[in-house]
Amino acid sequence: MIANRVAVIGGGYAGFAAAVTLATAGRAVTVFEAAGTLGGRARRVEAYSVMVDNGQHILLGAYAQTLALIRTVHGAGAEHELLDRRPLCLNEPGVFRLSTPALPAPLHLAVALLFARGWSWADRQATIAFVRSLRRERFHCDPALTVGTLIDGQPAAVIRALWEPLCLAALNTPVAAASATLFLNVLAASFGAHARDSDLLLPRVDLSSLFPEPAAAYVADRGGDIRKSVMVNGIAARPDRVILRIGYSEEEFDAAVLAVGPHQLTHLLSNGERDPRAILALVQVAAFAYEPIVTAYLQYSTPLELEDPMQKLDGAPGQWVFDRGQLDGPSGLAAVVISTDLPSMHMGHSALAQSIDAQLRRLQPSLQAPTWMQVIAERRATYACIAGLARPAPGMIAPRLSLAGDYTDPRFPATLEAATRSGVAAAQALLQASG
């Protein structure tokens, strides 16, 4: 029987999804976060006295768990104020544009593909036929299949404009290695049921304010404790309790949720946990590779002239640009994203920012030199979502220990939705163990 006092190690989206679930069930929750800001790999940072995010994240209408938790901690109507919801639009000016009309699914996707700009008639026919074949197979494939193999035979223009950008945005892994199963799961969730599932949801607030901070308040209001800037150095599970090592002291809890990055698990379980489930999880995460994400912020003195707050770039070097002035930031603030380990990521930050500035001014020649530039690199932004990768499942890995993290969710790649789904699953596993 697991009693009421539960520690959650990690104050990111997975950790607070678990904490909110446990607090709602009446458990006394203590959240430990090593950093001073809540959010983990999706958190607020400061650049030149402006609050930005460590990486530009978007949500999809299909992210049911994340949206449900946002409603829980903010209130039922807050989603409309916090998120800019727009129909899916992929737009690279002068090259390609695909936008979904206000029609039921899957008709909205078929019409979007039929009228996509920048493709030949043969390209459109081939893409529609391909999507129909995916639907016939119910978006299922061999787990060892890569996205590159899945899309082999699609027109080159379609691969460049649609499938590669979608794969990088969703899985942060190159198509040659990326898991086709996870990619198809995203497509099925986005296009398989309701038209609104494919909507883009762009945060109007920073990522810490979107969920972790209000979740912390929610937990505290129910008797919980939030401990920021506190590092848990190790944990040991006993038949009747768990022991956390914090600095030179120890603290006992009835149970714990481990909501840390996969590369941190070995250190946290350094006491030599012998449960076969924990040993298997450690073996699995030891085989992980990681993919970076670089986000460059550039502040201009005049507004960006983007038709939409999110726009595709030519990849030289930025892949996507977000107009934060249309969302939560000051006018003229651009956030430019580069996913996966591309050669441009190995430039110095100053050279990379200058290259991105030149790229944006090719797009909008009226822009003057930026007043400031800030590059933020998350070297382990996500695990590499490669085909056939064995991953731990969320839930119990030892008596009184439950595992959470975006890398444990079986359905989605390393996204905010995977993180929140895993956190809820880990909390529910503890609650079920309590009888």
Beta strands, then each sheet from edge to edge (+ up, - down):
strand 1: 5-9
strand 2: 28-33
strand 3: 44-47
strand 4: 50-53
strand 5: 59-60
strand 6: 83-86
strand 7: 89-92
strand 8: 96-99
strand 9: 200-203
strand 10: 225-228
strand 11: 234-237
strand 12: 242-246
strand 13: 249-253
strand 14: 255-258
strand 15: 290-299
strand 16: 310-312
strand 17: 320-323
strand 18: 333-339
strand 19: 372-383
strand 20: 395-398
strand 21: 401-403
sheet 1: 10+ 2+ 1+ 14+ 21+ 20-
sheet 2: 3+ 4-
sheet 3: 5+ 9- 6+
sheet 4: 7+ 8-
sheet 5: 11+ 12- 13+
sheet 6: 16+ 17- 18+ 15- 19+
end
